[in-house]
Amino acid sequence: MPKRILSGVVTSNANAQTVTVSVERRFTHPVMKKTIRKSKKYRAHDEQNAFNVGDTVQIQECAPKSKTKRWEVITA
């Protein structure tokens, strides 16, 4: 099964080798037909601590690295 790839913005890099990435998705509401923006935060593994707050990154699914990390940063 292919791994999912998401694109988002780094919102935190306070922890070692970890970044928090906010991923936004847009969809049309089924009843009101209005475009809605929803965001979700993912914690991703960043081996070299290379990314800072505000960077746009792509993250990919991976095997669990810790209790909360199931994603890894693949590119800026």
C-alpha positions in Angstrom: 0.0 0.0 0.0 1.5 3.4 -0.9 2.4 5.8 1.9 0.4 9.0 2.2 2.1 12.3 1.6 0.8 15.5 3.1 1.9 19.1 2.7 1.8 21.6 5.5 3.4 24.4 7.5 5.7 23.8 10.5 4.1 25.4 13.6 6.6 24.2 16.3 10.1 22.8 16.5 10.6 23.0 20.3 11.3 19.3 20.8 14.5 17.5 19.6 14.2 15.8 16.2 10.4 16.6 16.1 8.4 19.2 14.3 4.7 19.9 14.5 3.1 20.3 11.1 -0.3 21.9 10.5 -2.0 20.4 7.4 -5.0 22.3 6.0 -7.7 20.7 3.8 -10.5 22.4 1.9 -13.8 20.8 1.1 -17.4 21.8 0.2 -20.0 21.4 3.0 -22.5 18.8 1.9 -25.6 20.8 2.8 -24.5 24.5 2.7 -22.3 24.2 -0.4 -19.8 26.5 1.2 -16.0 25.9 1.1 -14.7 25.0 4.5 -11.1 25.0 5.7 -10.1 22.5 8.4 -6.6 21.9 9.8 -5.0 19.1 11.7 -1.7 18.9 13.4 0.8 16.0 12.9 4.0 15.4 14.8 6.8 14.4 12.4 10.3 13.1 12.7 13.0 15.6 11.7 16.4 13.9 12.1 18.7 16.9 11.6 16.5 19.5 13.2 16.6 21.3 9.9 13.2 22.9 9.8 12.0 26.1 11.5 8.6 27.6 12.2 6.9 28.8 9.1 8.6 26.4 6.7 6.4 24.6 4.2 7.2 20.8 4.3 6.0 17.5 3.0 5.5 14.6 5.4 5.1 10.9 4.7 3.7 8.1 6.7 6.2 5.8 8.4 6.4 3.1 11.1 5.8 4.5 14.7 8.9 6.4 15.9 7.4 7.2 19.3 4.1 7.4 21.1 2.9 10.3 19.0 5.1 10.3 15.9 3.9 8.3 12.9 5.2 10.7 10.2 8.5 11.8 8.9 9.6 15.0 7.0 10.7 14.1 3.4 11.3 17.5 1.8 11.1 21.3 2.3 
